[in-house]
Amino acid sequence: MPGVVVVGAQWGDEGKGRIVDYLAKRADIVVRYQGGNNAGHTVEVDNVKYKLHLIPSGILHPGKVCIIGNGVVIDPIALVEEIRSLESYGVDVRSRLKISDRAHVVMPYHKLLDELEEERKGQYQLGTTRRGIGPAYVDKAQRIGIRMCDLLDEKIFEERLIMNLEEKNFILEKIYKVKGFEKSSIMESYLKAAEELKDMVCDTSSIIYEGSQEGKKILYEGAQGTFLDLDLGTYPYVTSSHPIAGGVCIGAGIGPTMIDKVIGVVKAYTTRVGKGPFPSELLDSTGDYIRERGYEYGTTTGRPRRCGWLDVVMLKYAVRVNGITQLAITKLDTLGGLEKVKLCTAYEYNGKLIQDFPASLEVLAKCRPVYEELPGWEENVSDVTEYDRLPGNLRRYVERVKELVGVDICFVSVGPGRNQGFELIEVI
């Protein structure tokens, strides 16, 4: 009954999709457990780049059952577009994709409210993708959300839409002074999407449970990363769900006894999108070099990512709160060509050395990184086919991360392609 969770150990964008794609070849079921289409995974197969937002990365492996769990918030129209995009490449989606009937639906008013609320905050904007994800989770917590099972029942959908539009249009028109939504236009577009999705909607929790009981290998795929977790991330610059391993139980509808391993995915450096303190950020030519060489631009938004050295303080915290059993290090090739590489091993705060990641962003903003410097590697490693043939300095860098964090390294990648990685420990 192997259940393996893949989580991001940083601020997201660590390359989780690439690791899930690699591990999915041995899995039977791949489950996405939280987030919405505010997240994105880019997976490269045979020189084709697939950009996935809601559908699990396992869909690129024939025969794998892929599940969008109840913890995900779904924009039905965006999901239909994503399905059609994959089908245009010859990917069989509809026979293998299962969508939780308990998953909540992202509505047009969620997206508009997301945009208007961000604009209202001015300099205090959170940097959301404006895809309506936060407002959809708000409605879920407020117990007025619309779920996939509601969307499939036209009468119930209409009743709940009328109730929601009464409140949302009041807010839009009286507070934001913009035109509200008409029921008819939403009904038409959403019911059309529902018609395309209906055969895929079911009780996904039972599929996962039965698969587990039968000894099937189940891979759980999160979006975003540990430091965007609503409770344990760099609040308030976080997402509205729980990307951490603990989020799997709620978002997939399973118990903790069904999880055996947690793989933390970490870049060989650190990136962040949006605002908030970033101790190891590089605001110089090295930061620019990493951004351009690693093509650090958002899959969903295209926004340039902030770049910095690998932060071991963050990584130790991620190991603790996720129960990470092994680490996968991605994008080691990006650091090639640098004479020196650095690891942030501690912070200096008010003259004191601290090694625990602080809760207060005010404290974090005043933390200065304490670095350990290692020799870099000049060689191009993207074509290397054996781990032992990688440059010695690169392998020493990997070993030093393992020593500092105290967790085994199960996988390293030196490029986006399926064959540009090395499995050091078999995890599934």
C-alpha positions as CSV (number, residue, x, y, z in Angstrom):
1,M,0.0,0.0,0.0
2,P,2.7,2.5,-0.9
3,G,1.5,6.1,-0.6
4,V,4.1,8.7,-1.6
5,V,3.7,12.5,-1.3
6,V,5.6,15.0,-3.4
7,V,5.8,18.4,-1.8
8,G,7.5,21.7,-2.6
9,A,10.1,22.5,0.1
10,Q,10.4,26.2,-0.9
11,W,8.0,28.9,-2.2
12,G,6.8,26.7,-5.1
13,D,8.2,26.4,-8.6
14,E,10.7,23.8,-7.4
15,G,10.1,21.3,-10.3
16,K,7.5,19.1,-8.6
17,G,5.8,18.3,-11.9
18,R,9.1,17.0,-13.3
19,I,9.6,14.8,-10.3
20,V,6.0,13.5,-10.3
21,D,6.3,12.8,-14.0
22,Y,9.4,10.7,-13.3
23,L,7.9,8.8,-10.4
24,A,4.5,8.4,-12.1
25,K,5.8,5.7,-14.4
26,R,5.8,3.4,-11.4
27,A,2.6,4.6,-9.8
28,D,-0.9,3.4,-10.5
29,I,-2.8,6.5,-9.3
30,V,-1.7,10.1,-9.2
31,V,-3.6,12.6,-7.1
32,R,-3.6,16.4,-7.0
33,Y,-4.8,17.4,-3.5
34,Q,-5.0,21.2,-3.2
35,G,-4.7,24.6,-5.0
36,G,-6.3,25.6,-8.3
37,N,-5.2,26.9,-11.7
38,N,-3.1,29.6,-9.9
39,A,-0.4,26.9,-9.9
40,G,1.4,25.4,-12.8
41,H,3.7,22.5,-13.6
42,T,5.9,22.4,-16.7
43,V,6.9,19.0,-17.9
44,E,9.1,18.4,-20.9
45,V,8.6,15.1,-22.9
46,D,10.4,14.5,-26.2
47,N,11.1,18.2,-26.6
48,V,7.5,19.1,-26.0
49,K,6.7,21.3,-23.0
50,Y,3.3,20.6,-21.4
51,K,2.0,23.2,-19.1
52,L,-0.4,21.7,-16.5
53,H,-2.5,23.7,-14.1
54,L,-5.2,21.4,-12.7
55,I,-4.5,18.0,-14.1
56,P,-1.9,15.9,-12.4
57,S,1.4,15.4,-14.1
58,G,0.9,11.7,-14.2
59,I,-1.5,12.2,-17.1
60,L,1.5,12.2,-19.5
61,H,2.0,8.5,-18.7
62,P,-0.5,6.2,-20.5
63,G,-2.7,4.0,-18.4
64,K,-2.3,6.0,-15.1
65,V,-5.5,7.0,-13.3
66,C,-5.3,10.7,-12.4
67,I,-7.4,12.4,-9.7
68,I,-8.3,16.0,-8.9
69,G,-9.1,15.7,-5.2
70,N,-11.7,17.4,-3.1
71,G,-9.2,19.9,-1.8
72,V,-8.7,21.5,-5.2
73,V,-10.8,24.5,-6.3
74,I,-11.7,24.0,-10.0
75,D,-12.4,26.6,-12.7
76,P,-14.5,24.3,-15.0
77,I,-13.9,26.4,-18.1
78,A,-10.2,26.5,-17.5
79,L,-10.2,22.7,-16.9
80,V,-12.0,22.0,-20.2
81,E,-9.4,24.1,-22.0
82,E,-6.6,22.2,-20.4
83,I,-8.1,18.9,-21.3
84,R,-8.5,20.0,-24.9
85,S,-5.0,21.3,-25.0
86,L,-3.6,17.9,-23.9
87,E,-5.8,16.1,-26.3
88,S,-4.4,18.2,-29.2
89,Y,-1.1,16.5,-28.4
90,G,-2.7,13.1,-28.5
91,V,-2.9,12.6,-24.7
92,D,-5.8,10.5,-23.6
93,V,-7.4,12.4,-20.7
94,R,-11.1,11.7,-20.5
95,S,-10.9,7.9,-19.9
96,R,-8.3,8.4,-17.0
97,L,-9.1,11.7,-15.3
98,K,-11.4,11.5,-12.2
99,I,-12.7,14.7,-10.6
100,S,-13.9,14.9,-7.0
101,D,-17.6,15.6,-6.7
102,R,-16.8,17.4,-3.4
103,A,-14.3,19.8,-5.0
104,H,-15.4,23.5,-5.0
105,V,-15.9,25.5,-8.1
106,V,-14.2,28.8,-9.0
107,M,-16.9,31.2,-10.2
108,P,-16.5,34.4,-12.4
109,Y,-17.2,36.6,-9.4
110,H,-14.3,35.0,-7.5
111,K,-11.9,36.1,-10.2
112,L,-13.3,39.7,-10.4
113,L,-13.2,40.0,-6.6
114,D,-9.7,38.7,-6.5
115,E,-8.6,41.4,-9.0
116,L,-10.5,44.2,-7.3
117,E,-9.3,43.3,-3.8
118,E,-5.7,43.3,-4.9
119,E,-6.1,46.7,-6.5
120,R,-7.7,48.1,-3.4
121,K,-4.7,47.0,-1.3
122,G,-2.3,49.2,-3.3
123,Q,1.2,48.8,-1.9
124,Y,0.0,46.0,0.4
125,Q,-0.9,43.7,-2.5
126,L,-0.2,40.0,-1.9
127,G,0.7,39.3,-5.6
128,T,-2.1,36.8,-6.3
129,T,-2.5,35.4,-9.8
130,R,-6.0,36.9,-9.8
131,R,-7.5,33.5,-10.8
132,G,-10.1,33.7,-8.0
133,I,-8.5,31.0,-5.9
134,G,-8.5,32.9,-2.6
135,P,-12.1,34.1,-2.8
136,A,-13.2,30.5,-3.8
137,Y,-11.6,29.1,-0.6
138,V,-13.2,32.0,1.4
139,D,-16.7,30.9,0.1
140,K,-15.8,27.3,1.0
141,A,-14.9,28.3,4.6
142,Q,-18.0,30.5,4.8
143,R,-20.1,27.5,3.7
144,I,-21.6,29.2,0.7
145,G,-19.4,27.6,-2.0
146,I,-20.7,25.7,-5.0
147,R,-19.2,22.2,-5.4
148,M,-18.9,20.0,-8.5
149,C,-21.8,17.8,-7.4
150,D,-23.9,21.0,-7.3
151,L,-22.8,22.1,-10.7
152,L,-24.0,18.8,-12.2
153,D,-27.5,19.4,-10.9
154,E,-28.9,22.3,-12.9
155,K,-31.7,23.1,-10.3
156,I,-29.3,23.1,-7.3
157,F,-26.7,25.1,-9.3
158,E,-29.2,27.7,-10.2
159,E,-30.5,28.0,-6.6
160,R,-27.0,28.4,-5.2
161,L,-25.9,30.8,-7.9
162,I,-28.9,33.1,-7.2
163,M,-28.1,33.1,-3.5
164,N,-24.4,33.9,-4.2
165,L,-25.1,36.6,-6.8
166,E,-27.3,38.5,-4.4
167,E,-24.4,38.9,-2.1
168,K,-21.6,39.2,-4.6
169,N,-23.4,41.7,-6.8
170,F,-24.1,43.9,-3.8
171,I,-20.4,43.9,-2.9
172,L,-19.4,44.6,-6.5
173,E,-21.9,47.4,-7.1
174,K,-22.1,49.1,-3.7
175,I,-18.5,48.8,-2.6
176,Y,-16.4,48.6,-5.8
177,K,-18.8,50.5,-8.0
178,V,-18.6,48.0,-10.9
179,K,-21.3,46.1,-12.7
180,G,-22.4,42.8,-11.2
181,F,-23.0,39.5,-13.0
182,E,-26.0,38.2,-14.8
183,K,-27.2,34.7,-13.9
184,S,-28.0,33.6,-17.4
185,S,-24.5,34.1,-18.9
186,I,-22.9,32.2,-16.0
187,M,-25.5,29.4,-16.2
188,E,-24.9,29.0,-20.0
189,S,-21.1,28.8,-19.9
190,Y,-20.8,26.7,-16.7
191,L,-23.4,24.2,-17.6
192,K,-21.8,23.8,-21.0
193,A,-18.5,23.0,-19.2
194,A,-20.3,20.7,-16.8
195,E,-21.6,18.7,-19.7
196,E,-18.1,18.0,-20.8
197,L,-16.9,17.1,-17.4
198,K,-19.8,15.1,-15.9
199,D,-18.5,11.7,-16.9
200,M,-15.3,12.3,-15.0
201,V,-16.9,13.5,-11.8
202,C,-17.2,11.0,-9.0
203,D,-16.3,10.1,-5.4
204,T,-12.6,10.1,-5.8
205,S,-11.8,9.3,-2.1
206,S,-13.3,5.9,-2.6
207,I,-11.1,5.2,-5.6
208,I,-8.0,6.2,-3.6
209,Y,-9.1,4.1,-0.7
210,E,-9.9,1.0,-2.7
211,G,-6.7,1.3,-4.7
212,S,-4.7,1.5,-1.4
213,Q,-6.5,-1.6,-0.1
214,E,-5.6,-3.4,-3.2
215,G,-1.9,-2.5,-2.8
216,K,-1.8,0.0,-5.7
217,K,1.0,2.6,-5.7
218,I,-0.4,6.0,-5.1
219,L,1.4,9.3,-5.8
220,Y,0.1,12.5,-4.2
221,E,1.0,15.7,-6.0
222,G,0.8,19.2,-4.4
223,A,0.9,22.6,-5.9
224,Q,2.8,25.6,-4.7
225,G,5.2,24.9,-1.8
226,T,5.7,24.7,2.0
227,F,6.3,28.4,2.5
228,L,3.0,29.3,0.7
229,D,1.1,27.1,3.2
230,L,-1.8,29.0,4.8
231,D,-0.8,28.1,8.4
232,L,3.0,27.4,8.2
233,G,4.1,29.6,5.3
234,T,5.3,33.2,5.2
235,Y,1.9,34.6,6.1
236,P,0.2,36.7,4.7
237,Y,2.2,36.1,1.5
238,V,0.8,32.6,1.2
239,T,-1.8,30.7,-0.8
240,S,-5.3,29.8,0.5
241,S,-4.8,26.1,1.0
242,H,-2.3,23.6,2.5
243,P,0.5,22.5,0.1
244,I,2.3,20.7,3.0
245,A,2.2,16.9,3.3
246,G,-0.5,17.3,6.0
247,G,-2.8,18.8,3.4
248,V,-3.0,15.4,1.6
249,C,-5.2,13.9,4.2
250,I,-7.9,16.6,3.9
251,G,-7.4,17.4,0.2
252,A,-7.5,13.8,-1.0
253,G,-9.9,12.4,1.6
254,I,-7.5,9.8,3.1
255,G,-6.1,9.0,6.6
256,P,-2.5,9.6,7.6
257,T,-1.8,5.9,7.8
258,M,-2.1,5.8,4.0
259,I,1.1,7.8,3.6
260,D,4.5,6.0,3.7
261,K,7.0,8.5,2.3
262,V,7.2,12.3,1.7
263,I,9.6,13.5,-1.0
264,G,10.5,17.2,-0.7
265,V,11.4,18.9,-4.0
266,V,14.0,21.7,-3.8
267,K,15.8,23.7,-6.4
268,A,19.6,23.9,-6.2
269,Y,18.9,27.6,-5.4
270,T,15.9,29.5,-4.1
271,T,13.2,31.4,-6.0
272,R,10.1,33.4,-5.0
273,V,7.3,35.2,-6.8
274,G,5.6,38.2,-5.3
275,K,6.3,40.2,-2.3
276,G,7.7,39.3,1.1
277,P,11.1,39.0,2.8
278,F,13.7,36.7,1.1
279,P,17.0,36.5,3.1
280,S,19.2,34.9,0.5
281,E,17.9,36.9,-2.5
282,L,20.5,38.1,-5.0
283,L,19.8,41.6,-6.4
284,D,22.9,41.5,-8.6
285,S,24.3,40.0,-11.8
286,T,24.4,36.5,-10.2
287,G,20.7,36.7,-9.5
288,D,20.1,37.8,-13.1
289,Y,22.3,34.9,-14.3
290,I,20.4,32.3,-12.4
291,R,17.0,33.8,-13.6
292,E,18.0,33.7,-17.3
293,R,19.9,30.5,-17.2
294,G,17.1,28.7,-15.3
295,Y,14.3,30.5,-17.2
296,E,12.7,31.6,-13.9
297,Y,9.4,32.9,-15.1
298,G,6.0,31.7,-13.8
299,T,4.3,28.9,-15.7
300,T,0.9,30.5,-15.0
301,T,1.6,34.2,-15.0
302,G,4.9,34.6,-16.8
303,R,6.1,36.8,-14.0
304,P,9.9,36.9,-13.4
305,R,10.9,35.1,-10.2
306,R,13.2,36.5,-7.6
307,C,16.3,34.4,-7.2
308,G,18.8,33.6,-4.5
309,W,21.1,31.0,-3.0
310,L,19.8,27.8,-1.5
311,D,18.5,28.5,2.0
312,V,19.2,25.6,4.4
313,V,17.3,27.3,7.2
314,M,14.2,27.2,5.1
315,L,14.9,23.6,4.0
316,K,15.3,22.3,7.6
317,Y,12.0,23.9,8.5
318,A,10.3,22.3,5.5
319,V,11.7,18.9,6.5
320,R,10.3,19.3,9.9
321,V,6.7,20.4,9.1
322,N,6.3,18.0,6.2
323,G,8.0,15.0,7.7
324,I,10.2,14.8,4.6
325,T,11.9,11.4,4.2
326,Q,14.0,12.2,1.1
327,L,14.9,15.2,-1.0
328,A,14.9,15.6,-4.7
329,I,17.2,18.4,-6.0
330,T,16.3,20.0,-9.3
331,K,18.0,22.4,-11.7
332,L,21.6,21.8,-10.7
333,D,22.5,22.6,-14.3
334,T,21.4,26.2,-13.8
335,L,24.3,26.8,-11.4
336,G,26.9,25.6,-13.9
337,G,29.4,28.3,-15.0
338,L,29.6,30.0,-11.6
339,E,33.0,30.1,-10.0
340,K,31.6,29.9,-6.5
341,V,28.2,28.7,-5.1
342,K,26.8,29.5,-1.7
343,L,24.5,27.9,0.9
344,C,22.7,30.0,3.5
345,T,23.3,28.0,6.7
346,A,22.0,30.4,9.3
347,Y,20.6,33.9,9.8
348,E,22.1,36.8,11.8
349,Y,19.4,38.7,13.7
350,N,20.2,41.6,16.1
351,G,23.7,40.3,16.5
352,K,22.7,36.8,17.2
353,L,22.9,33.6,15.1
354,I,19.6,31.9,14.5
355,Q,18.9,28.6,12.7
356,D,15.2,28.3,13.1
357,F,12.9,29.9,10.5
358,P,10.9,32.7,12.3
359,A,7.2,33.2,12.2
360,S,7.3,37.0,12.1
361,L,7.9,38.5,8.7
362,E,9.2,41.6,10.5
363,V,11.9,39.5,12.1
364,L,12.6,37.6,8.8
365,A,13.0,40.9,7.0
366,K,15.8,41.9,9.4
367,C,17.6,38.6,9.1
368,R,20.9,38.6,7.2
369,P,22.1,35.4,5.6
370,V,25.2,33.5,6.9
371,Y,26.8,31.8,4.0
372,E,29.0,28.8,3.4
373,E,30.9,29.0,0.1
374,L,31.8,26.0,-2.1
375,P,33.6,25.8,-5.4
376,G,31.4,25.9,-8.5
377,W,31.6,23.9,-11.7
378,E,32.2,25.1,-15.2
379,E,31.1,22.0,-17.1
380,N,27.9,21.7,-19.0
381,V,26.1,18.8,-17.3
382,S,22.9,18.6,-19.3
383,D,24.2,15.7,-21.4
384,V,25.7,13.6,-18.6
385,T,24.0,10.2,-18.4
386,E,25.6,8.8,-15.2
387,Y,25.6,10.4,-11.7
388,D,29.3,9.4,-11.1
389,R,30.3,11.3,-14.2
390,L,28.9,14.6,-13.0
391,P,31.6,17.2,-11.9
392,G,33.1,16.5,-8.5
393,N,32.2,19.9,-7.3
394,L,28.5,19.4,-8.2
395,R,28.4,16.1,-6.3
396,R,30.1,17.7,-3.3
397,Y,27.5,20.4,-3.4
398,V,24.7,17.7,-3.3
399,E,26.5,15.8,-0.4
400,R,26.9,19.1,1.6
401,V,23.2,19.7,1.3
402,K,22.5,16.2,2.6
403,E,24.9,16.7,5.5
404,L,23.4,20.1,6.5
405,V,19.8,19.0,6.3
406,G,20.2,15.5,7.5
407,V,18.0,13.9,4.9
408,D,18.9,11.5,2.1
409,I,18.9,12.7,-1.5
410,C,16.8,10.4,-3.7
411,F,17.0,12.2,-7.0
412,V,18.9,15.0,-8.7
413,S,18.1,16.6,-12.1
414,V,20.4,18.4,-14.5
415,G,17.7,19.5,-17.0
416,P,14.0,19.4,-17.7
417,G,13.9,16.3,-19.9
418,R,12.8,12.9,-18.7
419,N,16.3,11.5,-19.2
420,Q,18.1,14.4,-17.5
421,G,18.0,13.1,-14.0
422,F,19.5,10.5,-11.7
423,E,17.6,8.4,-9.1
424,L,19.9,7.8,-6.1
425,I,17.3,6.0,-4.0
426,E,14.2,4.2,-5.3
427,V,11.1,5.6,-3.5
428,I,8.2,4.0,-5.3
